[in-house]
Amino acid sequence: MSANGTNTVATAGIYKAAEAKPTWNVEEVVATISGGAPQANSESPIPFFHMLERLKTTKREGWRRFGIDKGESISDHMYRMSLITMFAPPSLTSRINIPHCSKMALVHDMAEALVGDITPVDGVPKHEKNRREATTMDYFTNSLLGRVNGGITGQELRAIWQEYEDSETLESKFVHDVDKLELILQMVEYERSHEHQLDLGEFSWVSSRIELPEVKAWGDEVLKEREEFWGAKDHSSYDEKRPPVDLSLKQKLEYYGGGKEK
Protein backbone atom coordinates (compact mmCIF):
# COMPACT_ATOMS: atom_id res chain seq x y z
CA MET A 1 0.00 0.00 0.00
CA SER A 2 1.26 3.49 -0.78
CA ALA A 3 1.78 5.99 2.01
CA ASN A 4 -1.32 7.99 1.09
CA GLY A 5 -3.57 4.90 1.06
CA THR A 6 -4.53 5.24 -2.62
CA ASN A 7 -4.44 1.49 -3.23
CA THR A 8 -6.76 0.83 -0.31
CA VAL A 9 -9.29 3.30 -1.63
CA ALA A 10 -9.07 1.86 -5.13
CA THR A 11 -9.45 -1.69 -3.84
CA ALA A 12 -12.46 -0.71 -1.75
CA GLY A 13 -14.00 0.82 -4.85
CA ILE A 14 -13.49 -2.40 -6.79
CA TYR A 15 -15.15 -4.46 -4.07
CA LYS A 16 -18.04 -2.05 -3.87
CA ALA A 17 -18.54 -2.25 -7.64
CA ALA A 18 -18.39 -6.04 -7.52
CA GLU A 19 -21.03 -6.14 -4.81
CA ALA A 20 -23.35 -3.76 -6.66
CA LYS A 21 -26.43 -5.35 -8.16
CA PRO A 22 -26.14 -5.69 -11.96
CA THR A 23 -28.26 -3.27 -13.95
CA TRP A 24 -31.27 -4.91 -15.57
CA ASN A 25 -31.11 -4.80 -19.36
CA VAL A 26 -33.20 -6.12 -22.22
CA GLU A 27 -30.38 -7.93 -24.00
CA GLU A 28 -29.65 -10.24 -21.07
CA VAL A 29 -33.31 -11.15 -20.66
CA VAL A 30 -33.81 -11.77 -24.38
CA ALA A 31 -30.74 -14.04 -24.39
CA THR A 32 -32.48 -16.35 -21.91
CA ILE A 33 -35.59 -16.93 -24.04
CA SER A 34 -36.20 -20.59 -24.76
CA GLY A 35 -35.42 -21.33 -28.39
CA GLY A 36 -33.24 -18.28 -28.73
CA ALA A 37 -33.76 -14.56 -29.12
CA PRO A 38 -36.35 -13.46 -31.70
CA GLN A 39 -35.03 -12.33 -35.05
CA ALA A 40 -34.25 -8.62 -35.02
CA ASN A 41 -34.78 -6.17 -37.87
CA SER A 42 -37.20 -8.43 -39.71
CA GLU A 43 -39.83 -7.07 -42.08
CA SER A 44 -42.19 -9.74 -40.74
CA PRO A 45 -44.17 -9.27 -37.50
CA ILE A 46 -43.86 -13.00 -36.70
CA PRO A 47 -40.91 -12.59 -34.26
CA PHE A 48 -42.97 -10.03 -32.34
CA PHE A 49 -46.01 -12.31 -32.37
CA HIS A 50 -43.88 -14.97 -30.69
CA MET A 51 -42.80 -12.42 -28.08
CA LEU A 52 -46.44 -11.75 -27.20
CA GLU A 53 -46.80 -15.39 -26.13
CA ARG A 54 -44.89 -14.48 -22.99
CA LEU A 55 -47.82 -12.29 -21.91
CA LYS A 56 -50.03 -15.37 -22.01
CA THR A 57 -47.74 -17.41 -19.78
CA THR A 58 -46.43 -14.78 -17.34
CA LYS A 59 -48.60 -14.61 -14.23
CA ARG A 60 -49.69 -11.51 -12.36
CA GLU A 61 -47.38 -11.60 -9.37
CA GLY A 62 -49.51 -9.82 -6.77
CA TRP A 63 -51.60 -12.94 -6.20
CA ARG A 64 -48.67 -15.30 -5.71
CA ARG A 65 -48.04 -13.98 -2.20
CA PHE A 66 -51.40 -15.48 -1.28
CA GLY A 67 -50.68 -18.90 -2.71
CA ILE A 68 -52.45 -18.37 -6.04
CA ASP A 69 -49.80 -19.91 -8.28
CA LYS A 70 -52.08 -20.68 -11.22
CA GLY A 71 -53.80 -17.33 -11.38
CA GLU A 72 -54.40 -14.89 -14.19
CA SER A 73 -51.75 -14.06 -16.76
CA ILE A 74 -50.85 -10.55 -17.88
CA SER A 75 -52.80 -11.02 -21.11
CA ASP A 76 -55.83 -12.27 -19.14
CA HIS A 77 -55.79 -8.99 -17.25
CA MET A 78 -55.41 -6.83 -20.35
CA TYR A 79 -58.10 -8.69 -22.29
CA ARG A 80 -60.81 -8.04 -19.72
CA MET A 81 -59.64 -4.45 -19.37
CA SER A 82 -60.06 -3.94 -23.11
CA LEU A 83 -63.62 -5.26 -23.00
CA ILE A 84 -64.46 -3.13 -19.95
CA THR A 85 -63.51 0.03 -21.85
CA MET A 86 -66.20 -0.82 -24.42
CA PHE A 87 -68.89 -0.52 -21.73
CA ALA A 88 -68.16 3.10 -20.90
CA PRO A 89 -71.42 4.99 -20.27
CA PRO A 90 -72.52 7.89 -22.52
CA SER A 91 -71.11 10.44 -20.09
CA LEU A 92 -67.66 9.12 -21.04
CA THR A 93 -68.19 8.04 -24.65
CA SER A 94 -69.22 11.59 -25.51
CA ARG A 95 -65.82 12.85 -24.33
CA ILE A 96 -63.26 10.15 -25.12
CA ASN A 97 -62.13 7.89 -27.94
CA ILE A 98 -63.22 4.42 -26.78
CA PRO A 99 -61.46 2.39 -29.53
CA HIS A 100 -58.26 4.18 -28.57
CA CYS A 101 -58.85 3.23 -24.93
CA SER A 102 -59.39 -0.40 -25.92
CA LYS A 103 -56.04 -0.37 -27.72
CA MET A 104 -54.38 1.24 -24.71
CA ALA A 105 -55.73 -1.46 -22.41
CA LEU A 106 -54.14 -4.10 -24.64
CA VAL A 107 -50.81 -2.27 -24.81
CA HIS A 108 -50.30 -0.80 -21.34
CA ASP A 109 -48.59 -3.87 -19.81
CA MET A 110 -46.89 -5.09 -22.99
CA ALA A 111 -43.40 -4.43 -21.62
CA GLU A 112 -44.05 -7.02 -18.92
CA ALA A 113 -43.40 -9.69 -21.56
CA LEU A 114 -39.73 -9.15 -20.66
CA VAL A 115 -39.83 -7.10 -17.46
CA GLY A 116 -42.34 -9.29 -15.67
CA ASP A 117 -45.10 -8.08 -13.37
CA ILE A 118 -43.30 -5.95 -10.78
CA THR A 119 -45.41 -5.19 -7.70
CA PRO A 120 -44.94 -2.63 -4.90
CA VAL A 121 -43.54 -5.32 -2.56
CA ASP A 122 -40.78 -6.44 -4.92
CA GLY A 123 -38.29 -3.80 -3.81
CA VAL A 124 -37.90 -2.23 -7.25
CA PRO A 125 -38.25 1.58 -7.15
CA LYS A 126 -40.91 3.01 -9.45
CA HIS A 127 -38.32 4.95 -11.48
CA GLU A 128 -36.37 1.73 -12.10
CA LYS A 129 -39.56 -0.10 -13.08
CA ASN A 130 -40.28 2.72 -15.54
CA ARG A 131 -36.76 2.51 -16.97
CA ARG A 132 -37.01 -1.23 -17.56
CA GLU A 133 -40.38 -0.93 -19.23
CA ALA A 134 -39.37 2.02 -21.42
CA THR A 135 -36.22 0.27 -22.66
CA THR A 136 -38.28 -2.84 -23.40
CA MET A 137 -40.79 -0.83 -25.43
CA ASP A 138 -37.89 0.76 -27.30
CA TYR A 139 -36.57 -2.71 -28.07
CA PHE A 140 -39.96 -3.79 -29.42
CA THR A 141 -40.32 -0.61 -31.45
CA ASN A 142 -36.84 -0.53 -32.94
CA SER A 143 -35.47 -4.08 -33.01
CA LEU A 144 -38.62 -6.16 -33.57
CA LEU A 145 -40.97 -3.73 -35.33
CA GLY A 146 -38.66 -1.14 -36.82
CA ARG A 147 -39.03 -2.56 -40.35
CA VAL A 148 -42.58 -3.93 -40.05
CA ASN A 149 -45.05 -1.80 -42.04
CA GLY A 150 -42.33 0.79 -42.36
CA GLY A 151 -42.09 0.97 -38.57
CA ILE A 152 -45.42 2.78 -38.28
CA THR A 153 -47.23 0.10 -36.26
CA GLY A 154 -44.43 -0.18 -33.73
CA GLN A 155 -44.30 3.58 -33.32
CA GLU A 156 -48.05 3.66 -32.74
CA LEU A 157 -47.82 1.01 -30.03
CA ARG A 158 -44.96 2.89 -28.37
CA ALA A 159 -46.92 6.15 -28.44
CA ILE A 160 -50.02 4.53 -26.93
CA TRP A 161 -47.92 2.96 -24.18
CA GLN A 162 -46.28 6.30 -23.41
CA GLU A 163 -49.64 8.05 -23.29
CA TYR A 164 -50.75 5.57 -20.64
CA GLU A 165 -47.54 6.09 -18.66
CA ASP A 166 -47.85 9.88 -18.77
CA SER A 167 -51.49 9.66 -17.63
CA GLU A 168 -52.37 13.16 -18.80
CA THR A 169 -55.14 12.55 -21.34
CA LEU A 170 -58.69 11.67 -20.31
CA GLU A 171 -58.34 8.40 -22.23
CA SER A 172 -55.28 7.39 -20.21
CA LYS A 173 -56.95 8.32 -16.93
CA PHE A 174 -59.93 6.17 -17.88
CA VAL A 175 -57.70 3.19 -18.68
CA HIS A 176 -55.77 3.64 -15.41
CA ASP A 177 -59.09 3.51 -13.59
CA VAL A 178 -60.14 0.41 -15.53
CA ASP A 179 -56.81 -1.18 -14.57
CA LYS A 180 -57.72 -0.74 -10.90
CA LEU A 181 -61.29 -1.91 -11.45
CA GLU A 182 -60.09 -5.11 -13.11
CA LEU A 183 -57.84 -5.78 -10.11
CA ILE A 184 -60.64 -5.53 -7.55
CA LEU A 185 -62.92 -7.65 -9.76
CA GLN A 186 -60.26 -10.37 -9.72
CA MET A 187 -59.79 -9.92 -5.98
CA VAL A 188 -63.45 -10.69 -5.30
CA GLU A 189 -63.48 -13.59 -7.74
CA TYR A 190 -60.50 -15.26 -6.10
CA GLU A 191 -62.09 -14.83 -2.69
CA ARG A 192 -65.31 -16.42 -3.93
CA SER A 193 -63.53 -19.37 -5.49
CA HIS A 194 -61.74 -20.00 -2.19
CA GLU A 195 -65.03 -19.91 -0.30
CA HIS A 196 -64.09 -17.50 2.51
CA GLN A 197 -60.71 -19.19 3.08
CA LEU A 198 -58.72 -16.40 1.42
CA ASP A 199 -58.86 -12.75 2.43
CA LEU A 200 -57.44 -10.44 -0.24
CA GLY A 201 -58.71 -7.29 1.43
CA GLU A 202 -55.44 -5.38 1.13
CA PHE A 203 -56.25 -4.91 -2.57
CA SER A 204 -59.60 -3.28 -1.76
CA TRP A 205 -57.69 -0.06 -1.06
CA VAL A 206 -56.88 0.26 -4.76
CA SER A 207 -60.50 1.23 -5.40
CA SER A 208 -59.91 4.46 -3.49
CA ARG A 209 -57.43 5.52 -6.18
CA ILE A 210 -60.05 5.49 -8.95
CA GLU A 211 -60.66 9.02 -10.19
CA LEU A 212 -63.50 9.10 -12.72
CA PRO A 213 -66.98 8.92 -11.16
CA GLU A 214 -68.24 6.47 -13.78
CA VAL A 215 -65.54 3.92 -12.94
CA LYS A 216 -65.80 4.74 -9.24
CA ALA A 217 -69.46 3.68 -9.37
CA TRP A 218 -68.44 0.32 -10.82
CA GLY A 219 -65.80 -0.07 -8.14
CA ASP A 220 -68.30 0.72 -5.38
CA GLU A 221 -70.63 -1.93 -6.79
CA VAL A 222 -67.86 -4.54 -6.73
CA LEU A 223 -66.97 -3.70 -3.13
CA LYS A 224 -70.64 -3.90 -2.15
CA GLU A 225 -70.74 -7.39 -3.66
CA ARG A 226 -67.67 -8.25 -1.61
CA GLU A 227 -69.26 -7.11 1.65
CA GLU A 228 -72.36 -9.16 0.88
CA PHE A 229 -70.17 -12.18 0.17
CA TRP A 230 -68.30 -11.95 3.47
CA GLY A 231 -71.31 -10.94 5.53
CA ALA A 232 -70.61 -11.33 9.23
CA LYS A 233 -67.42 -13.33 8.67
CA ASP A 234 -64.15 -11.68 9.64
CA HIS A 235 -62.36 -10.04 6.72
CA SER A 236 -60.15 -7.06 6.04
CA SER A 237 -61.19 -3.98 4.12
CA TYR A 238 -59.29 -0.79 3.40
CA ASP A 239 -59.95 2.61 1.91
CA GLU A 240 -58.27 5.96 1.40
CA LYS A 241 -58.28 6.75 5.12
CA ARG A 242 -57.23 3.24 6.13
CA PRO A 243 -54.59 1.91 3.72
CA PRO A 244 -53.00 -1.49 4.44
CA VAL A 245 -49.94 -1.15 6.63
CA ASP A 246 -47.75 -3.93 5.21
CA LEU A 247 -46.12 -1.43 2.87
CA SER A 248 -45.59 2.32 3.10
CA LEU A 249 -48.42 4.42 1.70
CA LYS A 250 -45.91 6.43 -0.31
CA GLN A 251 -44.74 3.35 -2.18
CA LYS A 252 -48.29 2.21 -2.87
CA LEU A 253 -49.20 5.64 -4.20
CA GLU A 254 -46.21 5.55 -6.55
CA TYR A 255 -47.38 2.28 -8.06
CA TYR A 256 -51.16 2.69 -8.06
CA GLY A 257 -51.35 6.47 -8.40
CA GLY A 258 -54.68 8.06 -9.22
CA GLY A 259 -57.11 9.57 -6.79
CA LYS A 260 -56.55 12.70 -4.79
CA GLU A 261 -53.94 12.94 -2.11
CA LYS A 262 -55.30 13.57 1.37
C-alpha distance (Angstrom), angle and dihedral (degrees) to the residues before:
residue distance angle dihedral
M1 . . .
S2 3.79 . .
A3 3.78 120.2 .
N4 3.80 93.2 -105.8
G5 3.82 93.4 51.2
T6 3.81 94.9 -118.8
N7 3.79 93.6 141.5
T8 3.79 91.9 52.6
V9 3.78 91.5 52.7
A10 3.79 92.1 47.0
T11 3.79 92.1 48.2
A12 3.79 91.4 49.1
G13 3.79 88.7 52.1
I14 3.80 91.1 52.5
Y15 3.80 91.9 51.0
K16 3.77 91.5 47.6
A17 3.81 90.9 51.2
A18 3.80 90.9 48.2
E19 3.79 91.1 51.9
A20 3.80 93.4 48.2
K21 3.78 115.1 107.4
P22 3.83 111.6 -105.7
T23 3.78 115.0 -106.5
W24 3.79 113.2 -106.4
N25 3.80 112.4 -115.7
V26 3.79 136.2 176.3
E27 3.80 96.2 -126.3
E28 3.80 94.1 60.7
V29 3.79 92.5 48.8
V30 3.80 93.5 46.8
A31 3.81 89.6 50.7
T32 3.81 89.7 61.5
I33 3.81 95.7 55.4
S34 3.79 112.5 123.0
G35 3.79 109.7 -108.0
G36 3.77 92.7 21.3
A37 3.77 136.7 -77.0
P38 3.82 116.5 -46.2
Q39 3.78 116.6 -100.0
A40 3.78 111.1 -88.4
N41 3.79 126.7 -142.7
S42 3.79 94.0 18.1
E43 3.79 122.1 154.2
S44 3.80 87.7 -141.8
P45 3.83 122.2 83.1
I46 3.82 90.8 -145.7
P47 3.85 95.2 98.7
F48 3.81 88.7 53.4
F49 3.80 91.3 47.0
H50 3.80 88.3 56.7
M51 3.80 89.7 50.4
L52 3.81 90.3 56.3
E53 3.81 89.3 61.5
R54 3.79 87.3 75.7
L55 3.81 89.3 66.5
K56 3.80 88.4 59.1
T57 3.80 93.8 52.7
T58 3.82 102.3 35.8
K59 3.80 111.0 92.3
R60 3.78 127.2 -139.3
E61 3.79 101.1 -103.4
G62 3.80 100.8 -151.5
W63 3.79 91.6 78.0
R64 3.80 96.0 50.1
R65 3.80 91.8 75.9
F66 3.79 86.6 66.1
G67 3.78 95.6 50.9
I68 3.81 96.7 -97.8
D69 3.80 97.7 136.0
K70 3.80 96.9 157.9
G71 3.77 97.3 47.2
E72 3.76 132.8 128.5
S73 3.78 122.6 -41.7
I74 3.80 124.9 -133.4
S75 3.80 90.8 -102.9
D76 3.83 90.7 49.9
H77 3.79 87.9 57.5
M78 3.80 95.1 46.8
Y79 3.81 93.8 45.8
R80 3.79 94.2 57.7
M81 3.79 90.3 43.1
S82 3.80 90.2 55.6
L83 3.79 91.6 51.9
I84 3.81 92.1 46.4
T85 3.81 90.5 57.4
M86 3.82 88.6 59.6
F87 3.81 90.3 62.4
A88 3.79 95.5 60.1
P89 3.82 110.3 140.6
P90 3.83 121.7 -116.5
S91 3.80 91.4 -97.2
L92 3.81 86.8 68.0
T93 3.81 102.2 30.8
S94 3.79 89.2 58.6
R95 3.81 89.9 59.4
I96 3.80 107.5 33.0
N97 3.78 141.2 48.6
I98 3.83 103.4 -110.2
P99 3.85 97.6 -171.7
H100 3.79 87.5 53.7
C101 3.81 89.7 51.2
S102 3.80 90.6 50.5
K103 3.81 89.5 53.8
M104 3.79 90.8 47.7
A105 3.79 91.3 52.6
L106 3.81 89.3 54.9
V107 3.80 93.4 47.0
H108 3.80 105.2 37.6
D109 3.84 96.6 87.5
M110 3.80 96.9 31.4
A111 3.81 93.0 114.4
E112 3.79 89.0 63.1
A113 3.81 87.5 77.6
L114 3.81 84.4 84.4
V115 3.80 104.5 12.6
G116 3.79 96.0 48.6
D117 3.79 125.9 -142.7
I118 3.81 104.4 -54.0
T119 3.81 113.6 -165.1
P120 3.82 131.2 -165.4
V121 3.83 91.2 -100.5
D122 3.80 95.4 55.3
G123 3.79 95.1 85.5
V124 3.80 95.1 -120.6
P125 3.83 112.2 131.2
K126 3.79 114.9 -124.3
H127 3.82 92.2 -117.2
E128 3.82 90.3 54.8
K129 3.80 91.0 47.5
N130 3.80 88.4 52.0
R131 3.81 91.5 49.3
R132 3.79 92.9 51.9
E133 3.77 92.9 48.1
A134 3.81 94.4 45.7
T135 3.81 93.0 50.4
T136 3.80 89.5 48.2
M137 3.80 91.8 52.0
D138 3.81 88.8 48.7
Y139 3.80 88.9 52.6
F140 3.81 91.1 51.5
T141 3.79 92.2 46.0
N142 3.79 98.0 45.6
S143 3.81 108.5 25.1
L144 3.81 102.5 32.3
L145 3.81 103.2 25.7
G146 3.78 104.1 21.9
R147 3.82 93.0 104.1
V148 3.82 98.6 30.2
N149 3.81 111.1 107.9
G150 3.77 87.7 -12.6
G151 3.80 89.8 -57.6
I152 3.81 92.5 -71.8
T153 3.81 97.1 117.6
G154 3.79 93.0 49.9
Q155 3.78 91.5 48.7
E156 3.79 90.3 50.9
L157 3.80 92.0 52.0
R158 3.81 90.6 48.3
A159 3.81 91.6 49.9
I160 3.81 92.8 49.4
W161 3.80 90.7 49.2
Q162 3.80 91.2 49.7
E163 3.80 91.6 48.8
Y164 3.79 88.8 56.0
E165 3.81 91.7 48.1
D166 3.81 93.0 49.4
S167 3.82 90.6 48.9
E168 3.79 94.3 -161.6
T169 3.81 103.1 120.1
L170 3.79 122.5 75.8
E171 3.81 88.7 -119.7
S172 3.80 92.0 56.8
K173 3.80 92.3 46.6
F174 3.80 89.4 52.1
V175 3.80 92.0 50.9
H176 3.82 91.4 47.3
D177 3.79 87.9 54.1
V178 3.80 91.4 47.9
D179 3.80 88.3 51.1
K180 3.80 89.4 58.6
L181 3.79 92.8 43.2
E182 3.80 91.5 53.5
L183 3.80 89.5 52.1
I184 3.80 94.8 54.4
L185 3.81 90.8 44.4
Q186 3.80 88.5 56.3
M187 3.80 90.7 44.7
V188 3.81 91.7 58.3
E189 3.79 92.8 43.1
Y190 3.80 92.9 53.6
E191 3.79 90.6 48.2
R192 3.80 90.8 51.4
S193 3.79 93.5 48.6
H194 3.81 89.5 52.2
E195 3.80 91.2 50.9
H196 3.82 99.5 -131.0
Q197 3.82 92.8 -43.7
L198 3.81 94.1 105.6
D199 3.79 124.9 55.7
L200 3.80 112.6 -163.4
G201 3.78 94.0 169.2
E202 3.80 95.4 132.8
F203 3.82 87.6 75.4
S204 3.82 91.9 56.0
W205 3.81 87.6 79.8
V206 3.80 90.0 69.0
S207 3.80 88.9 72.9
S208 3.80 89.1 67.4
R209 3.81 89.1 64.3
I210 3.81 93.6 61.5
E211 3.79 110.0 112.8
L212 3.81 111.0 -174.5
P213 3.82 114.1 77.9
E214 3.80 92.9 -137.3
V215 3.81 92.7 58.2
K216 3.80 91.1 37.8
A217 3.81 88.4 60.0
W218 3.80 90.1 54.4
G219 3.79 90.5 48.3
D220 3.81 92.0 50.4
E221 3.80 89.5 51.8
V222 3.81 91.4 52.5
L223 3.80 91.9 49.5
K224 3.81 90.2 48.5
E225 3.80 88.4 54.3
R226 3.79 88.5 50.8
E227 3.80 93.4 53.0
E228 3.80 90.4 49.4
F229 3.80 89.6 50.3
W230 3.80 94.3 52.2
G231 3.79 95.4 38.2
A232 3.79 110.9 165.1
K233 3.81 93.7 -12.5
D234 3.79 117.1 112.2
H235 3.80 113.4 -97.1
S236 3.78 139.2 147.0
S237 3.78 125.0 -109.7
Y238 3.78 130.3 176.8
D239 3.76 138.5 -171.8
E240 3.78 140.7 172.8
K241 3.80 93.1 -67.8
R242 3.81 93.8 42.6
P243 3.81 110.2 39.9
P244 3.82 118.7 175.4
V245 3.78 111.6 -88.8
D246 3.81 100.5 -145.2
L247 3.79 89.8 92.8
S248 3.80 132.3 26.8
L249 3.79 114.8 -89.1
K250 3.80 89.7 -130.3
Q251 3.79 91.9 60.2
K252 3.79 92.6 46.7
L253 3.79 90.9 50.4
E254 3.80 90.3 51.9
Y255 3.78 91.5 55.4
Y256 3.81 102.4 36.1
G257 3.80 99.0 29.3
G258 3.78 118.8 167.9
G259 3.75 126.9 96.8
K260 3.76 125.6 68.0
E261 3.76 122.4 -66.4
K262 3.79 114.7 -117.1
